[in-house]
Amino acid sequence: MKRKEEAQIKEDQPMPSPTMPRLLTLEQVLELTTISRSTWYRGVKARVYPQAVKISARRRAWREDQIARLVA
């Protein structure tokens, strides 16, 4: 019975996609870009910098591929 329950739990969980981009926190983004927090948010608002991905009600992150293109 226990193995059946474990199998059911594994089936219900989504498999991570190998193409899913890595997400960076604001602190990581600021470290990579060497831009101040206020300048970063001003640029995001003006759509100069990438928009954040909403992770939860109070948590945002940025796609690593977009940040890499920005600093390249």
Secondary structure, 3 states (H helix, E strand, C coil): CHHHHHHHHHHHCCCCCCCCCCEECHHHHHHHHCCCHHHHHHHHHCCCCCCCEEEECCEEEEEHHHHHHHHC
